[in-house]
Amino acid sequence: MASTSRVTGSDIVDTLTSLLLDPFQYSFMVRALVVSILVGLTCPVIGSFIVTRGLAFMGDALAHAVMPGLVVGFLLGFSPLLGAAPAGIAVALLIGLISRRTGIGEDTSIGILFAGMFAFGLLLLAKAGGLTIDVEDVLLGQVLGVTQTDVLVTAGLAALVIACLYVFHRPLVFTSFDPVGARVVGIPTGLMDYVLLALIALVIVLSVQAVGVVLVMAMLVTPAATAYLLVRRFVAMMWVGAALGMSAAVVGLYLSYHLDLPSGPAMALVATAFFALAALAKQRRPA
């Protein structure tokens, strides 16, 4: 008589343990996990300001405008994040400066610099000799290829962003919700706008290697927008968004490993799935 195999609770635990821990026997997966968590934490925190102030197009423009800095970083042989950080901050400040000095609308300034800098970066990449990077990796991210230096740079940028948010939290929130009242009480709203633009640029820079230039907006906006549907207070929105962002990044990383999927798109799709669930839940909630 043939023996029948029976699945026990121990077998299920062993399988789950294997699914969770096996990826991290490789050092590149450990580095990818650290970077993914940092991206998932910082993106929605800044993304809360982006959603509240309607700056999604600004974030998308900055994500594309750091392209020349990334290529210069690759060309000089150091972490591309070190090249992209000053480029991103410079473009963010330039957008505000052009709008204030010329009278051109901010959206127009964004569109001009978005297209110009991205095109310049693509030309640099096309003409650079000896580079082993692929345009697809830049556009869609390659978190599995981050080096130890990239991890340290990402951690440093994330710490800088969190520290700046802690220092400037009150004036940034006041300026975001009541710019007129903020000016009346003496808050330099113009300076706060520049601070926020610089922080957005830094977060985009530290996210590019994880999810790429094209998908960085998914991690910046989607978890924060999901949190906006779930909570009422702004600080709670930042915390919930960070939790959702980290969850989307980690789940996406697991999916990319076990299902052989590109890591950036996997993270973006998980974040989008979270938003879809929140939107459905809110739609069905009785008034």
C-alpha positions in Angstrom: 0.0 0.0 0.0 1.5 3.3 -1.0 2.3 5.7 1.8 0.7 9.1 1.8 2.8 12.1 2.7 1.3 14.5 5.1 2.2 18.2 5.4 2.9 19.1 9.0 3.1 22.4 10.7 6.8 22.0 10.9 7.0 21.6 7.1 5.1 24.9 6.6 7.4 26.7 9.1 10.5 25.3 7.3 9.2 26.4 3.9 8.3 29.9 5.1 11.7 30.2 6.8 13.4 29.2 3.7 11.4 31.7 1.6 12.3 34.5 4.0 15.9 33.8 4.8 17.4 32.1 1.7 17.8 35.3 -0.3 20.0 36.8 2.4 22.7 34.1 2.2 24.0 36.4 -0.6 25.7 39.6 0.3 24.2 41.5 -2.7 20.7 40.7 -1.3 21.7 42.1 2.1 22.9 45.3 0.5 19.8 45.5 -1.6 17.6 45.0 1.5 19.3 47.9 3.3 18.9 50.2 0.4 15.3 49.2 -0.2 14.4 49.9 3.4 16.0 53.3 3.3 14.3 54.2 0.1 10.9 52.9 1.4 11.4 55.0 4.6 12.5 58.3 3.1 10.4 58.5 -0.1 7.0 58.6 1.5 8.1 61.0 4.2 9.1 63.6 1.6 6.2 62.3 -0.6 3.7 63.5 2.0 4.8 67.1 1.2 4.7 66.3 -2.5 1.1 65.0 -2.3 -0.1 67.8 0.0 1.4 70.6 -2.2 0.7 69.0 -5.6 4.4 68.7 -6.6 4.2 65.4 -8.3 5.4 66.8 -11.7 8.3 68.5 -9.9 9.4 65.2 -8.5 9.2 63.5 -11.8 11.2 66.3 -13.4 13.9 66.1 -10.8 14.1 62.3 -11.2 14.9 62.8 -14.9 17.1 65.8 -14.4 19.7 63.9 -12.2 20.6 61.8 -15.3 23.7 63.8 -16.2 25.0 63.6 -12.6 24.5 59.8 -12.6 26.5 59.5 -15.8 29.3 61.7 -14.5 29.5 59.6 -11.4 29.9 56.5 -13.5 32.5 58.2 -15.7 34.7 59.3 -12.8 34.6 55.9 -11.2 32.8 56.7 -7.9 29.3 56.1 -6.7 26.8 57.6 -9.2 24.8 58.9 -6.2 27.7 61.3 -5.4 27.4 62.7 -8.9 23.6 62.9 -8.9 23.2 64.6 -5.5 24.7 68.0 -6.5 23.1 67.8 -9.9 19.7 67.2 -8.4 20.0 70.0 -5.8 21.3 72.4 -8.4 18.3 71.7 -10.7 15.8 71.9 -7.9 17.1 75.4 -6.9 17.4 76.4 -10.5 13.7 75.7 -11.1 12.7 78.0 -8.3 15.2 80.7 -9.3 14.0 80.7 -13.0 10.4 81.0 -11.9 11.1 83.9 -9.5 13.5 85.8 -11.8 11.8 85.5 -15.2 8.1 85.3 -14.3 7.7 82.1 -16.2 5.4 79.6 -14.5 7.0 77.0 -12.3 5.5 74.2 -14.4 7.0 75.7 -17.5 10.4 75.9 -15.8 10.1 72.3 -14.7 9.2 71.2 -18.2 12.2 73.0 -19.8 14.8 71.7 -17.3 13.2 68.2 -17.2 13.6 67.8 -21.0 17.0 69.5 -21.3 18.8 67.8 -18.5 17.4 64.3 -19.3 18.4 64.7 -23.0 21.9 65.9 -21.9 22.2 62.9 -19.7 21.2 60.5 -22.5 23.8 62.1 -24.8 26.5 61.8 -22.2 25.6 58.1 -21.8 25.6 57.5 -25.5 29.0 59.2 -26.1 30.8 57.9 -23.0 33.2 55.1 -23.8 34.1 52.2 -21.6 30.9 52.3 -19.5 29.4 48.9 -18.7 26.0 50.3 -17.6 22.8 49.8 -19.4 20.3 52.5 -20.0 17.6 50.2 -18.8 19.3 49.9 -15.4 19.4 53.6 -15.1 15.7 54.0 -16.1 14.3 51.1 -14.2 16.8 50.7 -11.3 19.1 47.9 -10.3 19.1 47.6 -6.6 20.7 44.1 -6.8 23.9 45.7 -8.2 24.5 48.3 -5.4 28.0 48.3 -3.9 29.0 48.8 -0.3 29.9 52.4 -1.1 26.4 52.9 -2.6 24.9 51.6 0.7 27.0 54.0 2.8 26.2 56.9 0.5 22.5 56.0 0.6 22.5 55.8 4.4 24.3 59.1 4.7 21.8 60.9 2.4 18.8 59.3 4.2 20.2 60.5 7.5 20.7 64.0 6.2 17.1 64.1 4.8 15.6 62.9 8.1 17.8 65.3 10.1 16.7 68.3 7.9 13.1 67.3 8.2 13.4 67.2 12.0 15.0 70.6 12.1 12.6 72.3 9.6 9.5 70.3 10.3 7.3 73.0 11.7 8.1 75.8 9.2 7.8 73.3 6.3 4.4 72.1 7.4 3.2 75.7 8.2 4.4 76.8 4.7 2.7 73.9 3.0 -0.7 74.4 4.5 -0.8 78.2 5.0 1.9 80.0 3.1 0.2 83.4 3.7 -0.1 82.9 7.5 3.5 81.6 7.5 4.8 84.9 5.9 2.7 86.9 8.4 4.4 85.2 11.4 7.9 85.7 9.9 8.7 82.3 8.4 10.9 82.7 5.3 8.5 80.8 2.9 10.8 81.3 -0.1 13.7 79.7 1.8 11.4 76.8 3.0 10.4 76.2 -0.6 14.1 75.9 -1.6 14.8 73.6 1.4 11.9 71.3 0.3 13.1 71.2 -3.3 16.6 70.3 -2.1 15.2 67.5 0.1 13.1 66.2 -2.8 16.2 66.1 -4.9 18.2 64.2 -2.3 15.4 61.6 -1.8 15.2 61.1 -5.6 19.0 60.6 -5.8 19.0 58.0 -3.1 16.1 56.2 -4.7 17.3 56.1 -8.3 19.5 52.9 -8.0 16.6 51.0 -6.3 13.7 51.9 -8.7 15.3 53.9 -11.5 14.6 57.3 -13.0 11.3 56.3 -14.5 9.7 54.6 -11.4 11.1 56.8 -8.7 7.7 58.7 -8.6 6.0 55.5 -7.7 7.9 55.3 -4.4 7.7 59.0 -3.8 4.0 59.5 -4.4 2.1 56.2 -4.1 2.7 55.2 -0.5 2.1 58.8 0.6 -1.1 59.0 -1.4 -2.2 55.7 0.1 -1.5 57.0 3.6 -3.6 60.1 2.7 -6.6 57.9 2.2 -6.1 56.1 5.5 -5.3 58.8 8.1 -6.4 62.4 8.7 -3.3 64.0 10.4 -0.3 65.0 8.4 2.3 63.5 10.9 0.3 60.2 10.9 0.4 60.4 7.1 4.2 60.6 7.1 4.5 57.6 9.5 1.9 55.4 7.7 3.4 56.3 4.4 6.9 55.3 5.6 5.5 51.9 6.8 3.8 51.3 3.5 6.9 52.4 1.6 9.2 50.0 3.4 6.7 47.2 3.1 6.4 47.8 -0.6 10.1 47.9 -1.0 10.8 44.7 0.9 7.9 42.7 -0.6 9.0 43.9 -4.1 12.5 42.8 -3.4 11.3 39.3 -2.3 9.2 39.0 -5.4 12.1 40.0 -7.6 14.2 37.3 -6.1 11.8 34.4 -6.0 10.0 35.2 -9.3 13.0 36.5 -11.2 11.4 40.0 -11.7 13.0 43.4 -12.2 13.3 44.8 -8.7 12.2 48.4 -9.4 9.0 47.5 -11.2 8.2 44.9 -8.6 8.4 47.5 -5.8 6.4 50.0 -7.8 3.6 47.5 -8.5 3.4 46.4 -4.8 3.0 50.1 -3.8 0.3 50.5 -6.4 -1.5 47.4 -5.2 -1.5 48.9 -1.6 -3.0 52.1 -3.0 -5.7 50.2 -4.9 -6.7 48.3 -1.8 -6.9 51.5 0.2 -8.9 53.2 -2.5 -11.4 50.3 -2.6 -11.7 50.2 1.1 -12.3 54.0 1.3 -14.9 53.8 -1.5 -16.9 51.1 0.3 -16.7 52.8 3.7 -20.1 54.1 4.7 -20.4 57.9 4.8 
